[in-house]
Amino acid sequence: METRPRKERVVLVGVDSKQSIYNIEDSLEELGELAKTAGAKPIAKISQSLDHIHPSHYIGKGKIQEVKQLLQETQANGIICDDELSPVQLKNLEAFLDTKIMDRTMLIMDIFAQRAVSREGNLQVELAQLQYRLPRLVGLGTSLSRLGGGIGTRGPGETKLESDRRHIRSRIQELKKELQNLEKHRELIRSRRQNSGTPLIGIIGYTNAGKSTLLNALTEAGVLAEDKLFATLDPTTRKVELPGGTEVLFSDTVGFIHKLPHHLIQAFRSTLEEVHYADILLHVVNSQSLNLEHQMQIVYDTLKQIGDITCPIITVYNKIDIPTQQPLLPDPRAKRTYPISAEEKTGLTELLQGIEEVLQEDKKLFEVFIPYAESQWVQLIYGQCEVIKIEHRAEGTYMKVYADNYIIHKLQKYETFE
């Protein structure tokens, strides 16, 4: 009979810094949820108010002594700090506390390592982990050897952790090269999608806002009869027919989070940059969250790190089926907002209609003459435009249509004026 491995018992440690937009109680609460997701058991938490995080020890030495006492009282296996520790902080805490030291970055990357399914996802996580571990080899080597498993040990195998810096640097270069090859494949798929003219709706949001639930609900609400998962696209990209008959692709993205590790943003940049190619972004928010304003701000701040976003944003207030006294927070960045329940599938018809209307809003009258030798464009126009007039002439097809900027740009060389 198999016995489940005992969960790591951990103490959560945080700094209440003036720079943080999250209050320390909420931040440690979220850290505790992350720890549980990673398979640990938070048994105590402790924090210190500081103007700035202590550069060499993360917290003051007096507070470290309190942490040491708490570790003894609770018989915890280690601590998880609510910020990314520098190599010096990691080494000093390890020396002072003589226990396993973890931080928020290690925790989030560990969860990603558990959840990664695709080859690209696994490579991206490994790259982020190795880039994080490289400058911390000395401190991490001691800390991670204490328990022979658990948080921080998923992903690259032990032999990689024990290898010297040269080996790790070599592996990082291998991963970057392999990810570049996968990015070329992604660009090919993206090019095919753009040539098809099918609009892309990117789903973004704070972690646990209900993005995947919404994707599944929308797929069921408007899925084509022959709908299949796109084998050549990310498994979370699906085709949906809007109420007016327009076909679109909905694509889920990595959830954003408070203090999302820089290493992960860099490693997942190619995946995250897909938002640049979206025609509309659906920003899913958890309407029940007490930190709704901060979570929305974190999503927009993370988008800024990825690059300028120019497409329209529709904010979706999810989980309205749960009773609350909290009013919905307006989103000045959004073109439209919709209250929904992805779980109960309420408000989805209005949302789909709204998406269709936003796609139609920027359409302009456009005239083209398509030679018969390039008649594939006629099919595209029929699928993506409102055709006002069509004439089959001696050398090609004349069409007057309402088209969006994307189609107009694509067919610019066929434009005519009559």
Residue pairs with C-beta under 8 A, 6 or more apart in sequence:
5 149
7 39
7 40
7 41
8 39
8 40
8 41
8 77
8 78
8 100
8 147
8 150
8 151
9 40
9 41
9 43
9 74
9 75
9 76
9 77
10 35
10 40
10 41
10 42
10 43
10 76
10 77
10 78
10 79
10 80
10 102
11 42
11 43
11 44
11 45
11 46
11 67
11 70
11 71
11 74
11 76
11 78
11 79
11 80
12 28
12 31
12 32
12 35
12 42
12 44
12 45
12 46
12 79
12 80
12 82
13 45
13 46
13 47
13 58
13 59
13 67
13 79
13 80
13 81
13 82
14 24
14 27
14 28
14 31
14 45
14 46
14 47
14 48
14 81
14 82
14 83
15 24
15 47
15 48
15 49
15 50
15 53
15 54
15 58
15 59
15 82
15 83
16 23
16 24
16 47
16 48
16 49
16 50
17 50
17 51
17 52
17 53
18 51
19 52
20 27
21 294
21 297
21 298
22 30
22 258
22 291
22 294
24 47
24 49
24 82
26 290
26 291
27 82
27 258
28 45
28 47
28 82
30 257
30 258
31 42
31 80
31 82
31 104
31 107
32 42
32 45
34 104
34 107
34 108
34 111
35 41
35 42
35 80
35 107
35 151
36 42
37 111
38 107
38 110
38 111
38 114
38 151
39 150
39 151
40 80
40 150
40 151
42 80
43 74
43 76
44 70
44 74
44 76
46 63
46 66
46 67
46 70
47 82
48 59
48 60
48 63
50 59
50 60
53 59
53 83
54 60
54 89
55 86
55 88
55 89
56 88
56 89
56 92
57 64
57 89
57 92
57 93
57 96
58 81
58 83
58 85
58 89
58 93
59 67
61 96
64 93
64 96
64 97
67 79
67 97
68 96
68 97
70 76
71 79
71 97
71 99
76 99
77 99
77 100
77 146
77 147
77 150
78 99
78 100
78 101
78 102
78 143
78 146
78 147
79 93
79 97
79 99
79 100
79 101
79 102
80 102
80 103
80 104
80 107
80 151
81 89
81 93
81 101
81 102
81 103
81 104
82 103
82 104
82 259
83 103
83 104
83 259
84 103
84 104
84 105
84 259
84 261
84 262
85 93
85 101
85 103
85 105
87 135
87 136
87 138
87 139
90 101
90 103
90 136
90 139
90 140
90 143
91 138
91 139
93 101
94 101
94 139
94 142
94 143
99 146
100 143
100 144
100 146
100 147
100 150
101 139
101 143
102 143
102 151
102 152
104 259
104 261
105 132
105 259
105 261
105 263
106 132
106 151
106 152
107 151
108 257
108 260
108 261
108 264
109 125
109 128
109 129
109 132
109 155
109 261
109 263
109 264
110 151
110 152
110 154
110 155
112 121
112 125
112 128
112 264
113 125
113 126
113 129
113 154
113 155
114 154
115 121
116 122
116 124
116 125
117 235
118 234
118 235
119 182
120 179
120 182
120 271
121 271
123 175
123 178
123 179
123 182
124 179
124 264
124 267
124 268
124 271
125 155
125 264
125 267
126 155
126 156
126 175
127 172
127 175
127 176
127 179
127 267
128 261
128 263
128 264
128 266
128 267
128 268
129 155
129 156
129 263
130 156
130 160
130 168
130 171
130 172
130 175
131 172
131 263
131 266
131 267
132 261
132 263
133 140
133 156
133 161
133 168
134 165
134 168
134 169
134 172
137 165
137 168
140 152
140 161
141 161
141 162
143 152
144 152
144 153
144 161
153 161
156 171
160 167
160 168
160 171
179 270
182 270
183 270
186 270
189 232
189 233
190 274
190 277
193 200
193 233
193 249
194 277
196 380
197 380
197 383
197 384
197 406
197 407
197 410
198 239
198 247
198 248
198 249
198 384
199 246
199 248
199 249
199 279
199 280
199 359
199 406
200 248
200 249
200 251
200 277
200 278
200 279
201 248
201 249
201 250
201 251
201 278
201 279
201 280
201 281
201 282
201 355
202 251
202 253
202 274
202 275
202 278
202 280
202 281
202 282
203 211
203 214
203 215
203 250
203 251
203 252
203 253
203 281
203 282
203 284
204 211
204 253
204 256
204 275
204 281
204 282
204 283
204 284
204 299
204 303
205 211
205 255
205 256
205 282
205 283
205 284
205 285
205 299
206 255
206 256
206 257
206 285
206 286
206 289
206 295
206 296
206 298
206 299
207 255
207 256
207 257
208 255
208 286
209 255
209 284
209 285
209 286
209 289
209 295
209 318
210 284
210 286
210 318
210 319
210 342
210 343
211 252
211 253
211 255
211 284
212 236
212 252
213 318
213 342
213 343
214 282
214 284
214 316
214 318
214 340
214 342
215 236
215 238
215 250
215 252
216 342
217 342
217 343
217 345
217 348
218 240
218 250
218 348
218 351
218 352
219 227
219 238
219 240
219 250
220 345
221 240
221 345
221 348
221 349
221 352
222 240
222 241
222 242
222 243
222 352
223 238
223 239
223 240
223 241
224 239
224 240
224 241
224 247
227 238
227 239
227 240
229 235
229 238
230 237
230 238
230 239
233 249
233 251
234 251
234 252
234 271
236 251
236 252
237 249
237 250
237 251
237 252
238 249
238 250
238 251
239 247
239 248
239 249
239 250
240 247
240 248
240 249
240 250
240 352
241 247
242 248
242 352
242 353
242 355
242 356
242 359
243 349
243 352
243 353
243 356
244 353
244 356
246 356
246 359
246 384
247 383
248 279
248 355
248 359
250 282
251 274
251 278
253 271
253 272
253 274
253 275
254 268
254 271
254 272
256 298
256 299
256 302
257 298
258 294
258 295
258 298
260 298
260 302
265 272
265 302
265 305
265 306
269 306
272 306
273 306
273 307
275 281
275 303
275 306
275 309
276 306
276 307
276 309
278 311
279 311
279 359
279 406
280 311
280 312
280 313
280 314
280 355
280 358
280 359
281 309
281 311
281 312
281 313
281 314
282 313
282 314
282 316
282 355
283 296
283 299
283 313
283 314
283 315
283 316
283 331
283 334
284 316
284 318
284 342
285 292
285 295
285 296
285 299
285 315
285 316
285 317
285 318
285 331
286 292
286 295
286 318
286 319
287 317
287 318
287 319
287 320
287 324
287 326
287 328
287 339
288 319
288 322
288 324
288 326
289 295
290 326
292 326
292 329
293 329
296 315
296 329
296 331
300 333
303 309
312 335
312 358
313 331
313 333
313 334
313 335
314 334
314 335
314 336
314 337
314 338
314 351
314 354
314 355
314 358
315 331
315 333
315 334
315 336
315 337
315 338
316 337
316 338
316 340
316 351
317 328
317 337
317 338
317 339
317 340
318 340
318 341
318 342
319 341
319 342
319 343
320 339
320 340
320 341
320 346
320 347
321 341
321 343
321 344
321 346
328 337
328 339
330 337
331 337
335 358
336 354
336 358
338 347
338 350
338 351
338 354
339 347
340 346
340 347
340 348
340 350
340 351
341 347
342 348
359 404
360 402
360 404
362 404
362 405
363 385
363 386
363 402
363 403
363 404
364 402
364 403
364 404
364 405
364 408
365 388
365 400
365 401
365 402
366 385
366 400
366 401
366 402
366 403
366 407
366 408
366 411
366 415
367 398
367 399
367 400
367 401
367 415
367 416
367 417
367 418
368 377
368 381
368 398
368 399
368 401
368 411
368 414
368 415
368 416
369 393
369 396
369 397
369 398
369 399
369 414
369 416
370 377
370 378
370 381
370 396
370 397
370 399
370 414
371 395
371 396
372 395
372 396
372 397
374 414
375 397
377 411
377 414
378 397
378 399
380 407
381 387
381 399
381 401
381 403
381 407
381 411
384 403
384 404
384 407
385 401
385 402
385 403
385 407
386 401
386 402
387 399
387 400
387 401
388 400
388 401
388 402
389 398
389 399
389 400
390 397
390 398
390 399
390 400
391 397
391 398
391 399
398 416
398 418
403 411
408 415
